[in-house]
Amino acid sequence: MKVAIIGAGTAGLALAKMLIHQDIEVTLFEQAPTLDPVGAGLLLQPSGLAVLAHLGILEETQKLGAEVTGLTGQLPNQQRIVDSHYAQADSRFFGIGIHRATLCHVLTQSLANERQITWRFQHEITHLEDKGSQVIVKGHCKDQPFDEAFDATIIANGARSRLRPAQWVKLDKPYPWGAAWTIVPDCIYGDPKILHQFYDSTSMMMGVLPTGSLPSDPQKRLSSIFWSLPTGQFDTFAKAPYSAWLAKVQSRWSDLATCLDAVFKDNQPQWLNAQYRDVVMSKYGQGRIGVIGDAAHAMSPQLGQGANMALLDAWALAQSFSKARTAKDMDWHVVWQHYHELRHSSINMYQLMSRLLTPLYQSDLWWAGSLRNIMFSWMNQIPYFQKQMAFTVSGLKTGAFGQMNYDEIAKPM
Ligand SMILES: Cc1cc2nc3c(=O)[nH]c(=O)nc-3n(C[C@H](O)[C@H](O)[C@H](O)COP(=O)(O)OP(=O)(O)OC[C@H]3O[C@@H](n4cnc5c(N)ncnc54)[C@H](O)[C@@H]3O)c2cc1C
């Protein structure tokens, strides 16, 4: 059985490892020439860590990443409206702040000795043709067109995918707000095991996430800083003198501004631009074609679930392949039915929550910030809501009352 995976990001790399384990031959197409150390930090939740444990690479991830025990969110008057800790859901739970490049490195290393994988870097896939008994993958490599036939193809090429079948797409639009990211030396503010967030109404939001080290320099611990802003303002913001930005922070959170000033010491931060999309699909697979990761359900990063949902997708699809495989063939109907059972309710719930919560953090709505402050400080005082919030952040919820079982997912391959 030969499967093509399009995109060597979190979803594609994790799925490759799991399919190879089932004796499936994988060809991984990636448009970039190499897996460059691009991107800033992301937060791996217990859901994503369960998948890394399943893959046998949790320890390695822990070494390079930074353990995170919870997140706080404070207003300019120092009031904490968010104070959520993984232990409120389960005493064993924690998160890991990690650079996207480091996560890709750990996943790639786990594939280093596999012989059933064919790497195709610098291959941009432009078109898929479903022929019923096989899928033809078409694209370009260094301006030369090519095509190749596979038994199945999984699209894992991220939020801006143009390969997801148009007839499955219910919604695909950019968010009006994004974020500027920069990487700084570690431990610049407060408890180094906390994701610190700061909010003023809905127009100002920033965060400091401990993110561990890059594989090229494992001793140097780093943090990522993000600053929320409307997408059209990134260029002006990145070029503006850093003192103007610092003054805004200083007038609201002076202790944070002191830490930032010590880090940048008059050097302009190197900001990366992050833009987000909202993608909703009516189905994730049919016949021999499937879509996973951000390509299937891109959302705003408010709930910090992107990489975790990509990992859960890979796990669920590998489980579905295993269930549907017979000695000679694969029952594709069973694959997608099982995948749907494992992923549909969770994806729906996180997409809905992300859509409802994003305007409470990033929008021009004058009332949204006050509503958020009242709602969250009230929930913060009630143990039931504290626990539900911790479970939601953990990435394991499947609905108002249901949740996935960490230990089931984490079982070794
Ligand atoms: C360059 C980059 C930087 C990022 N930085 C951050 C960050 O700092 N913080 C954060 O939270 N999230 C970041 N993300 C998003 C984060 O990686 C994803 O939300 C999450 O990991 C889910 O991953 P995914 O595998 O679904 O998609 P992605 O991680 O987006 O991976 C998709 C892969 O597909 C490749 N690809 C795209 N189109 C094609 C094509 N036509 N043919 C072949 N290959 C293709 C891309 O080059 C990419 O390697 C970044 C994504 C990218 C691509």
The ligand as an SDF file (V2000), in Angstrom:
LIG
                    3D

 53 58  0  0  0  0  0  0  0  0999 V2000
    6.1890   28.3280    8.2000 C   0  0  0  0  0  0  0  0  0  0  0  0
    5.1900   28.1060    9.3120 C   0  0  0  0  0  0  0  0  0  0  0  0
    5.4030   28.7410   10.5460 C   0  0  0  0  0  0  0  0  0  0  0  0
    4.4700   28.5590   11.5890 C   0  0  0  0  0  0  0  0  0  0  0  0
    4.7240   29.1710   12.7850 N   0  0  0  0  0  0  0  0  0  0  0  0
    3.8630   28.9860   13.8210 C   0  0  0  0  0  0  0  0  0  0  0  0
    4.1080   29.5970   15.0760 C   0  0  0  0  0  0  0  0  0  0  0  0
    5.0820   30.2860   15.2640 O   0  0  0  0  0  0  0  0  0  0  0  0
    3.2050   29.3690   16.0920 N   0  0  0  0  0  0  0  0  0  0  0  0
    2.0920   28.5930   15.9070 C   0  0  0  0  0  0  0  0  0  0  0  0
    1.3020   28.4020   16.8420 O   0  0  0  0  0  0  0  0  0  0  0  0
    1.8380   28.0030   14.7290 N   0  0  0  0  0  0  0  0  0  0  0  0
    2.6950   28.1850   13.6720 C   0  0  0  0  0  0  0  0  0  0  0  0
    2.4280   27.6140   12.4640 N   0  0  0  0  0  0  0  0  0  0  0  0
    1.2020   26.8070   12.3370 C   0  0  0  0  0  0  0  0  0  0  0  0
    1.3350   25.4570   13.0310 C   0  0  0  0  0  0  0  0  0  0  0  0
    2.4870   24.7950   12.5670 O   0  0  0  0  0  0  0  0  0  0  0  0
    0.0930   24.6750   12.7170 C   0  0  0  0  0  0  0  0  0  0  0  0
   -1.0630   25.3440   13.2510 O   0  0  0  0  0  0  0  0  0  0  0  0
    0.0360   23.3160   13.3570 C   0  0  0  0  0  0  0  0  0  0  0  0
    1.2880   22.8020   13.6390 O   0  0  0  0  0  0  0  0  0  0  0  0
   -0.7610   22.3390   12.4640 C   0  0  0  0  0  0  0  0  0  0  0  0
    0.1140   21.8800   11.4800 O   0  0  0  0  0  0  0  0  0  0  0  0
   -0.2480   21.3100   10.0550 P   0  0  0  0  0  0  0  0  0  0  0  0
    0.6610   20.1460    9.8660 O   0  0  0  0  0  0  0  0  0  0  0  0
   -1.6990   21.1050    9.8810 O   0  0  0  0  0  0  0  0  0  0  0  0
    0.1480   22.4830    9.0460 O   0  0  0  0  0  0  0  0  0  0  0  0
    1.5070   23.2860    8.8750 P   0  0  0  0  0  0  0  0  0  0  0  0
    2.3500   23.2390   10.0810 O   0  0  0  0  0  0  0  0  0  0  0  0
    1.1090   24.6280    8.3470 O   0  0  0  0  0  0  0  0  0  0  0  0
    2.2930   22.4670    7.7290 O   0  0  0  0  0  0  0  0  0  0  0  0
    1.8950   22.4250    6.3900 C   0  0  0  0  0  0  0  0  0  0  0  0
    3.0960   22.0490    5.5330 C   0  0  0  0  0  0  0  0  0  0  0  0
    2.6460   21.8560    4.1860 O   0  0  0  0  0  0  0  0  0  0  0  0
    3.5610   22.4690    3.2890 C   0  0  0  0  0  0  0  0  0  0  0  0
    2.8270   22.7860    2.0630 N   0  0  0  0  0  0  0  0  0  0  0  0
    1.8820   23.7530    1.8910 C   0  0  0  0  0  0  0  0  0  0  0  0
    1.3640   23.7070    0.6540 N   0  0  0  0  0  0  0  0  0  0  0  0
    2.0150   22.6910    0.0030 C   0  0  0  0  0  0  0  0  0  0  0  0
    1.9110   22.1640   -1.3170 C   0  0  0  0  0  0  0  0  0  0  0  0
    1.0270   22.6440   -2.2120 N   0  0  0  0  0  0  0  0  0  0  0  0
    2.7380   21.1330   -1.6590 N   0  0  0  0  0  0  0  0  0  0  0  0
    3.6370   20.6170   -0.7490 C   0  0  0  0  0  0  0  0  0  0  0  0
    3.7550   21.0990    0.4990 N   0  0  0  0  0  0  0  0  0  0  0  0
    2.9570   22.1060    0.8980 C   0  0  0  0  0  0  0  0  0  0  0  0
    4.0470   23.6860    4.0690 C   0  0  0  0  0  0  0  0  0  0  0  0
    5.2940   24.1790    3.5690 O   0  0  0  0  0  0  0  0  0  0  0  0
    4.1570   23.1380    5.4880 C   0  0  0  0  0  0  0  0  0  0  0  0
    5.4150   22.5660    5.7320 O   0  0  0  0  0  0  0  0  0  0  0  0
    3.3070   27.7590   11.3870 C   0  0  0  0  0  0  0  0  0  0  0  0
    3.1020   27.1240   10.1430 C   0  0  0  0  0  0  0  0  0  0  0  0
    4.0350   27.2970    9.1080 C   0  0  0  0  0  0  0  0  0  0  0  0
    3.8140   26.5980    7.7720 C   0  0  0  0  0  0  0  0  0  0  0  0
  1  2  1  0
  2  3  1  0
  2 52  2  0
  3  4  2  0
  4  5  1  0
  4 50  1  0
  5  6  2  0
  6  7  1  0
  6 13  1  0
  7  8  2  0
  7  9  1  0
  9 10  1  0
 10 11  2  0
 10 12  1  0
 12 13  2  0
 13 14  1  0
 14 15  1  0
 14 50  1  0
 15 16  1  0
 16 17  1  0
 16 18  1  0
 18 19  1  0
 18 20  1  0
 20 21  1  0
 20 22  1  0
 22 23  1  0
 23 24  1  0
 24 25  2  0
 24 26  1  0
 24 27  1  0
 27 28  1  0
 28 29  2  0
 28 30  1  0
 28 31  1  0
 31 32  1  0
 32 33  1  0
 33 34  1  0
 33 48  1  0
 34 35  1  0
 35 36  1  0
 35 46  1  0
 36 37  1  0
 36 45  1  0
 37 38  2  0
 38 39  1  0
 39 40  1  0
 39 45  2  0
 40 41  1  0
 40 42  2  0
 42 43  1  0
 43 44  2  0
 44 45  1  0
 46 47  1  0
 46 48  1  0
 48 49  1  0
 50 51  2  0
 51 52  1  0
 52 53  1  0
M  END
$$$$
